[in-house]
Amino acid sequence: MKTMLVEWLRTQGHAVADLGPFDTASVDYPDYGYKLANAIAAGEARFGVAVCGSGIGISIAVNRNPAARCALVSDSLSARLAREHNDANAIAFGARLIGPDTAKDALAVFLATPFAGDRHQNRVNKLSNPASGKESV
């Protein structure tokens, strides 16, 4: 799925930095999630796409970096809401759970959807700075 999405994004006119892996050998997905999160945190990428079997592990790895807000999505609605409400800057897919057309549709919506701001901004600020969050009981 990663290779397909890289090729598809390029045909759509997007610049893509493929962070790997580059073959089908088993890898430790956290390494690639951290690479993606670090690229976002360093300003090398505005958005990122993460793929693993379920999408769960890679999204957890990306989200270890406070600069990254990675949403595991399975359709275009969850992709739109991730951008609109959470200002997600990375999207994760489970390659074993969704097909290529669904992934392309969700990614297209993700990239086209602006952050709504307003009432969501304070929440996003807390996501990016967990130490500043205050619990309400």
C-alpha positions in Angstrom: 0.0 0.0 0.0 2.8 2.4 0.8 4.3 2.1 -2.7 0.9 2.5 -4.3 0.2 5.7 -2.3 3.6 7.2 -3.0 3.1 6.7 -6.8 -0.5 7.9 -6.6 0.5 11.1 -4.7 3.2 11.9 -7.3 0.6 11.5 -10.1 -1.5 14.0 -8.2 1.3 16.5 -8.2 2.5 16.1 -4.6 6.2 16.2 -3.6 6.8 13.0 -1.7 9.7 12.0 0.6 9.5 8.3 0.9 11.0 7.4 4.3 10.8 3.6 3.6 10.9 0.7 4.0 11.9 -0.1 0.5 11.3 -3.8 0.4 9.0 -6.4 1.8 11.3 -7.6 4.6 9.8 -7.5 8.1 10.7 -4.2 9.9 10.0 -2.6 13.3 7.3 -0.1 12.4 8.1 2.2 15.4 11.4 3.1 13.6 9.4 4.4 10.6 6.8 6.1 12.7 9.5 8.0 14.6 11.1 9.0 11.3 7.8 10.4 10.0 7.1 12.3 13.3 10.6 13.7 13.3 10.2 15.0 9.7 7.0 16.7 10.7 8.5 18.2 13.9 11.6 19.5 11.9 9.3 21.2 9.4 10.6 18.9 6.6 7.0 17.8 5.9 3.7 19.4 6.4 1.8 16.1 6.3 2.7 12.5 6.6 1.3 9.1 5.7 2.0 6.0 7.8 1.1 2.5 6.9 1.4 -0.8 8.7 -0.7 -4.0 8.8 -3.5 -2.6 11.1 -2.4 1.0 11.2 -2.6 0.9 15.0 1.1 0.5 15.9 2.4 3.0 13.4 -0.1 5.6 14.5 1.0 5.1 18.2 4.6 5.5 17.2 4.0 8.7 15.2 2.0 10.1 18.1 4.9 9.7 20.6 6.2 13.1 19.2 4.1 16.0 20.5 4.5 17.8 17.2 2.7 15.0 15.4 -1.1 14.3 15.4 -1.6 11.1 13.5 -5.1 9.7 13.0 -5.8 6.1 12.1 -8.5 6.3 9.5 -10.6 3.8 7.6 -12.7 6.0 5.4 -13.0 9.5 4.0 -15.3 10.7 6.8 -12.8 9.9 9.5 -10.0 11.5 7.3 -12.1 14.7 7.0 -12.9 14.9 10.7 -9.2 14.2 11.6 -8.2 17.3 9.7 -11.2 19.5 10.5 -11.4 18.9 14.2 -8.0 17.6 15.3 -5.7 19.4 12.8 -4.1 16.0 12.1 -0.8 16.3 10.3 -0.4 12.6 9.7 -2.7 9.9 8.5 -2.3 6.2 9.2 -3.8 3.3 7.2 -4.1 -0.4 8.0 -3.0 -2.1 4.8 -4.6 -5.4 5.9 -7.9 -3.6 6.7 -8.7 -1.2 3.8 -8.3 -1.4 0.1 -6.3 0.9 -2.2 -9.3 2.9 -3.5 -10.5 3.6 0.1 -7.0 4.7 1.1 -6.7 7.0 -1.9 -10.1 8.5 -1.3 -9.4 9.1 2.4 -6.0 10.6 1.6 -7.4 12.9 -1.0 -10.0 14.2 1.5 -7.4 14.5 4.3 -5.1 16.7 2.1 -8.0 18.8 0.9 -9.6 19.5 4.2 -8.6 22.6 6.2 -8.5 22.7 10.0 -11.7 24.3 11.3 -10.0 26.1 14.2 -12.4 27.9 16.5 -13.6 25.7 19.4 -11.1 23.0 18.3 -8.0 25.1 18.6 -7.6 24.9 22.4 -8.0 21.1 22.2 -5.3 20.9 19.5 -3.0 23.1 21.6 -3.4 20.6 24.4 -2.6 17.7 22.1 0.7 19.3 21.2 1.6 20.3 24.7 0.3 17.6 27.1 1.9 19.2 30.2 -0.3 22.3 29.8 -3.5 20.3 29.7 -5.9 20.6 32.6 -8.3 17.9 33.6 -11.9 18.9 34.4 -13.6 16.6 36.8 
